[in-house]
Amino acid sequence: MKKVNILKTITDCGIVAIIRTESKEEAVKIFDALVAGGIKSIEISYTTPGANEAIQAIAAQYGNSSEVVVGAGTILDAETARIAILAGAQFIVSPTFDAQTAKLCNLYQVPYLPGCMTVTEMKTALEYGVDIIKLFPGNMFSPEFVRAVKAPLPQVNIMPTGGVRLENIADWFKNGSVAVGIGDSLIAPAKLGDYEKVSQIASQYLLKVQEARH
């Protein structure tokens, strides 16, 4: 049931915020700002120095509950995925599909969100038990691509990542996306130390999601 609750948190929120920054301390501050803005599903990219320690601190702070879920992003192999899970990561995100990572996540009942570009890649990911597929890089596609894929694969849950902005986020949902991944356009003010602005932008994105769904 834990896996189901995590997936529900991600899809109910509709946004997976991506934190890719220069230090674990900044990652934690951005995480807090995003939660204050209402975003409950957030991944820490493993390109961030001290990402493992940041996840440990966040998991301890938020009680490892399904109300707020922390994931590990830019995971390239099963070994790193297991390290992240042991640190407290509740879901794993990759830029590509990796069969061994899928098996490991299935073993621990942790959602795995791999990056795919083609229908063939998506079909393979589904066969390995993937629940949400990250369409990456999303800026290479139009929102209508999601609708086109769901014609032959109506069961696929797609999360476009890359190129999602306030101006087009509604179109992604109207074409069948279950969630979207957003990075720089969401957390950019943090580079200037303006974490309150991060919270404000998070709220704006969530409002757009709610409007699109209704």
Summary of the structure (lengths in Angstrom):
residues: 214
radius of gyration: 15.7
end to end distance: 27.8
largest distance: 45.7
contacts: 762
relative contact order: 0.16
helix: 51%
strand: 16%
